[in-house]
Amino acid sequence: MALQCGIVGLPNVGKSTLFNALTNGKALAANYPFATKDPNVGIITVPDVRLDKLTDMVQPQRTVPTTVEIVDIAGLIKGASKGEGLGNQFLANIREVDAIVHVVRCFDDDNVVHVDGSVNPVRDKEIIDLELSFKDLETVEKRIDKTARAAKAGNKEELKALEVLTKVKAHLETGRVVRELLADLDDDGRYLVTKDLTLLTAKPVLYVCNVDEAAIETGNAHTAAFRQAVAAENAEVIHICAGIEAQIAEMESAEERVEFLEMMGLSEPGVNRLIRSAYKLLNLITYFTVGEKEVRAWTVRNGAKAPEAAGVIHSDFEKGFIRAEVIKYNDFVTLGSEAKVKEAGKMAVEGKEYMVIDGDLMHFRFNV
């Protein structure tokens, strides 16, 4: 499941540094705008202590974690919706991702140039939201023109779509983002704006406040102002020091990383929290397959039924689905093996309507 999160923000807020820390990649992190001209793509594993525990118990030949793709997208500036800077490229790249990781600068450093001359994360966020809203408004207005002509012929579907588009247009004209409106739309309306039109401001967002070392745990005046500004969005906001994360990523051994984290008073790298938050943002859950050859984590959307989960492994599994044998993670860990779970009567046999629960251990029976 090639799901992507795009890292966005103004130039020089720490996007590429954070990308490097996430992927241990080699994106250019330079102190001038547009250091990243082409989107760098990295595949990152999703940290999961359950997978580690299953591996320790089963001792398989290999362990395969689940992954998410991270895309480092060129910085945006005022006028991007009209093609300023690398605006057209930025907007094209962001349209392709499933969710947005929006990095805002919340640290003061005279040695790092800010494209607008001062540090103000609330203003920076508003610049990007405004540019994306301008582009969305342009997209919606074009569709309204097309839909209105079809609606005049009395097509009920087009009439309904026109009603939704008119509502979205009015919302965008107030300077607000479409994701705030999604809860007020029905399934067809949400599909129109998120899948059909792929409106930029309809995408789910995770805000990452890039702070200095002193503000990792408590935040600072910049993060406090930012949290207040986004409170109405009900969005998740996390603090990360991209510079520290970059240092951790460059360390050769796990022992060295652990010692460094302890010295910094951190329980884990901040990028672990970011990855888990991004995974949650995409409304994903994990199920596992467990055997002597392989212990593997699989990604499936929250709310998926058993045949869809089977299809993640192979399309034939979904087409010929018969049943799923399901073990709860806690039962497996408590009892110690699949055989003991069966002896205790804790393995369930589920049909096509079974909704997968995060952490399920699953084995599929199918016929093709």
C-alpha positions in Angstrom: 0.0 0.0 0.0 2.1 2.9 -1.3 0.7 5.7 1.0 2.5 9.0 1.0 2.9 11.8 3.4 4.3 15.0 2.0 6.6 17.3 4.1 5.7 20.9 3.4 6.5 24.3 4.7 8.1 27.6 3.9 11.8 27.5 2.8 14.3 27.0 5.6 12.0 25.7 8.3 13.8 22.4 8.6 11.9 20.2 6.1 14.9 18.6 4.4 16.8 18.2 7.7 13.7 16.4 9.1 13.4 14.3 5.9 17.0 13.2 6.3 16.4 12.2 9.9 13.3 10.2 9.0 14.8 8.4 6.1 18.5 8.7 6.8 18.6 10.0 3.3 20.8 12.5 1.6 18.5 15.3 0.6 20.3 18.7 0.3 19.8 20.7 3.5 21.1 24.1 2.7 20.6 27.6 4.2 18.9 29.1 1.2 15.4 28.8 -0.4 14.7 26.0 -2.9 17.5 23.8 -1.8 15.1 20.9 -2.6 13.9 21.4 -6.1 12.8 17.9 -6.9 10.7 15.9 -4.4 12.9 13.4 -2.5 11.0 10.2 -1.7 12.0 8.0 1.2 10.4 4.8 2.5 10.3 4.6 6.3 9.3 1.8 8.6 6.6 2.4 11.2 8.0 1.7 14.7 5.8 -0.9 16.5 6.8 -2.6 19.7 4.3 -5.4 19.0 6.2 -6.4 16.0 9.4 -6.5 18.1 7.7 -8.6 20.7 6.3 -11.1 18.1 9.8 -11.4 16.6 11.3 -12.1 20.0 8.7 -14.8 20.7 8.7 -16.6 17.3 12.3 -16.0 16.2 11.4 -16.0 12.4 13.9 -16.1 9.5 13.0 -12.5 8.8 10.8 -9.7 10.1 9.1 -7.2 7.8 7.7 -4.0 9.2 5.0 -1.9 7.6 6.1 1.3 5.8 4.9 4.8 4.7 6.5 6.9 2.0 7.7 10.4 2.9 8.0 13.0 0.2 10.2 16.1 0.8 8.5 18.8 -1.3 10.1 22.1 -2.3 9.4 25.1 -0.1 6.5 27.4 -0.9 6.4 31.2 -0.9 3.7 33.9 -1.3 2.3 33.8 -4.8 2.8 30.1 -5.3 -0.8 29.7 -6.5 0.1 32.0 -9.3 3.4 30.2 -10.0 5.8 32.3 -8.0 9.0 30.6 -6.9 8.5 26.9 -7.4 4.7 27.2 -6.8 3.4 25.2 -9.7 5.8 22.3 -8.9 5.0 22.5 -5.2 1.2 22.3 -5.9 1.6 19.5 -8.3 3.7 17.5 -5.9 1.4 18.1 -2.9 -1.7 17.0 -4.9 -0.2 13.5 -5.2 0.3 12.8 -1.5 -2.3 11.3 0.9 -1.6 13.5 3.9 0.5 16.5 4.8 3.2 16.9 7.4 3.4 20.7 7.8 6.6 21.8 9.3 6.7 25.3 10.9 9.7 27.0 12.3 9.5 27.7 16.1 13.1 28.5 16.9 15.2 31.7 16.8 18.5 31.6 15.1 20.1 34.6 13.4 22.3 32.2 11.3 19.3 30.6 9.6 17.7 32.9 7.1 13.9 33.2 7.2 12.3 33.8 3.8 10.0 36.5 5.4 12.7 38.0 7.7 11.3 37.0 11.1 10.1 33.9 12.9 6.3 33.7 13.1 4.9 30.2 12.7 1.2 31.4 12.7 1.9 33.7 9.8 3.9 31.0 8.0 1.0 28.5 8.3 -1.4 31.1 7.0 0.7 31.8 4.0 0.7 28.2 3.0 -3.0 27.7 3.8 -3.9 30.9 1.8 -1.9 29.7 -1.3 -3.4 26.3 -1.2 -6.9 27.8 -0.7 -6.4 30.0 -3.7 -5.5 27.0 -5.8 -8.5 25.0 -4.5 -10.8 28.0 -5.2 -9.6 28.0 -8.8 -10.2 24.3 -9.1 -13.7 24.5 -7.6 -14.7 27.5 -9.8 -13.7 25.6 -12.9 -15.8 22.5 -11.8 -18.7 24.7 -11.0 -18.8 26.1 -14.5 -18.8 22.6 -15.9 -21.3 21.2 -13.4 -23.7 24.1 -13.8 -24.1 23.4 -17.5 -24.9 19.7 -16.8 -27.2 20.6 -14.0 -29.4 22.8 -16.2 -30.4 19.6 -18.0 -31.9 18.4 -14.8 -29.3 15.8 -13.9 -29.9 15.0 -10.2 -26.3 14.0 -9.5 -24.9 17.1 -11.1 -27.4 19.2 -9.1 -26.3 17.7 -5.9 -22.6 18.1 -6.9 -23.3 21.8 -7.7 -24.8 22.3 -4.2 -21.7 20.8 -2.6 -19.3 22.8 -4.8 -21.2 26.1 -4.1 -20.8 25.4 -0.3 -17.1 24.6 -0.7 -16.6 27.8 -2.7 -18.2 29.9 -0.1 -16.1 28.3 2.6 -12.9 28.9 0.7 -13.8 32.5 0.1 -13.7 33.1 3.8 -10.0 32.0 3.8 -10.7 28.7 5.6 -9.4 25.2 4.6 -11.7 22.5 3.2 -10.8 19.9 5.8 -12.8 22.0 8.4 -15.9 21.4 6.2 -15.6 17.7 5.6 -17.7 16.7 8.7 -20.6 18.7 7.2 -20.6 16.8 3.9 -22.1 13.4 3.2 -20.1 10.5 1.7 -20.6 11.7 -1.9 -19.6 15.2 -1.0 -16.4 14.1 0.7 -15.5 11.8 -2.2 -16.0 14.8 -4.6 -13.6 17.1 -2.8 -11.0 14.6 -1.6 -10.9 12.0 -4.4 -12.4 13.5 -7.5 -11.1 17.1 -7.1 -8.2 16.1 -4.7 -8.5 19.6 -3.1 -5.2 20.5 -1.4 -6.8 21.9 1.8 -9.0 18.8 2.2 -6.0 16.6 2.9 -5.4 15.6 6.5 -2.5 17.4 8.2 -0.1 16.9 11.0 1.7 20.0 12.3 5.4 19.6 13.3 6.8 22.5 15.3 10.6 22.5 14.7 12.0 23.8 18.0 15.4 24.2 19.6 16.8 21.8 22.1 15.4 23.7 25.1 11.8 23.5 23.9 11.5 19.8 22.9 9.4 18.9 26.0 7.8 22.1 27.0 7.5 24.1 23.9 8.0 27.9 23.8 6.2 31.1 23.0 6.1 30.3 19.3 4.6 26.8 19.9 2.0 28.2 22.3 0.9 30.8 19.8 0.7 28.2 17.1 -1.3 25.7 19.1 -3.8 28.4 19.9 -4.0 29.4 16.2 -4.8 25.8 15.1 -7.1 24.8 18.0 -10.2 25.0 15.9 -8.8 22.5 13.4 -8.6 19.7 16.0 -5.3 18.8 14.4 -2.4 17.1 16.1 0.7 19.2 16.8 4.0 17.7 17.9 7.4 19.3 18.8 10.6 18.0 17.2 14.1 19.4 17.1 15.2 18.5 13.6 18.8 19.2 14.4 18.9 16.7 17.2 17.0 14.1 15.1 19.6 14.5 12.3 22.3 13.8 14.9 20.5 10.7 16.1 20.1 9.4 12.5 23.8 9.8 11.8 24.8 7.6 14.7 26.2 4.2 13.7 25.1 2.0 16.6 21.9 1.5 18.6 23.8 1.8 21.8 25.1 5.2 20.8 21.6 6.3 20.0 20.3 5.1 23.4 23.1 6.8 25.3 22.4 10.1 23.4 18.7 9.9 24.1 19.3 9.3 27.8 21.7 12.3 27.9 19.0 14.4 26.2 16.3 13.1 28.6 14.3 11.6 25.8 12.6 8.1 25.8 12.7 7.8 22.0 13.6 9.8 18.9 11.0 12.4 18.0 10.8 10.9 14.5 9.2 7.8 16.0 6.4 9.9 17.3 6.1 11.7 14.0 5.9 8.4 12.0 3.2 6.9 14.3 1.3 10.2 14.1 1.5 10.2 10.3 0.3 6.6 10.2 -2.6 7.5 12.4 -3.3 10.5 10.3 -3.8 8.3 7.2 -6.4 6.4 9.2 -4.4 3.2 9.0 -4.1 0.2 11.3 -1.8 -2.8 11.4 -2.4 -6.5 11.4 0.2 -9.3 11.6 1.0 -12.6 10.0 3.2 -14.8 12.1 5.2 -17.9 11.2 8.6 -19.5 11.5 9.7 -18.1 8.1 8.3 -14.6 8.6 6.7 -12.2 11.0 5.2 -9.4 9.1 3.2 -6.2 9.7 0.5 -5.3 7.1 -1.1 -2.0 6.6 -4.9 -1.7 6.1 -7.3 1.1 6.4 -9.2 1.5 9.7 -12.6 -0.1 9.2 -11.5 -2.7 6.6 -13.2 -6.1 6.5 -11.3 -9.4 6.4 -11.4 -9.9 2.6 -9.9 -6.4 2.0 -7.2 -7.2 4.5 -6.5 -10.4 2.7 -6.2 -8.5 -0.5 -3.3 -6.5 0.9 -1.2 -9.6 0.8 -2.4 -10.8 -2.6 -5.5 -10.0 -4.8 -6.2 -13.8 -5.1 -6.6 -13.9 -1.3 -9.4 -11.4 -1.5 -11.1 -12.9 -4.6 -11.1 -16.5 -3.2 -11.6 -15.5 0.5 -13.2 -18.3 2.5 -12.5 -17.3 6.1 -9.9 -15.7 8.4 -8.4 -17.3 11.5 -7.9 -14.5 14.0 -5.9 -14.3 17.2 -5.8 -11.3 19.4 -2.3 -9.9 20.0 -2.6 -9.9 23.8 -3.8 -13.6 23.8 -0.8 -14.6 21.7 1.6 -12.8 24.0 -0.1 -14.1 27.2 -0.4 -17.7 26.1 2.9 -17.9 24.3 2.2 -19.6 21.0 -0.5 -20.3 18.3 -0.9 -23.9 19.6 -1.6 -22.8 23.1 -4.0 -20.1 21.9 -6.0 -22.8 20.0 -5.9 -25.1 23.1 -7.5 -22.3 25.1 -10.2 -21.7 22.5 -9.0 -18.2 21.9 -8.6 -18.4 18.1 -11.7 -17.1 16.3 -12.9 -18.1 12.8 -14.3 -15.1 11.0 -16.1 -14.5 7.8 -16.4 -11.8 5.2 -18.1 -9.3 7.5 -15.4 -9.3 10.1 -13.9 -5.9 10.7 -10.1 -6.0 11.3 -8.9 -4.7 14.7 -5.6 -3.1 15.1 -3.1 -5.7 16.3 -4.9 -8.8 15.0 -2.9 -11.8 14.1 -4.5 -13.2 10.9 -4.3 -16.3 8.8 -6.4 -16.5 5.6 -8.1 -19.4 4.0 -8.9 -18.9 0.3 -9.7 -20.8 -2.8 -8.8 -19.6 -6.4 
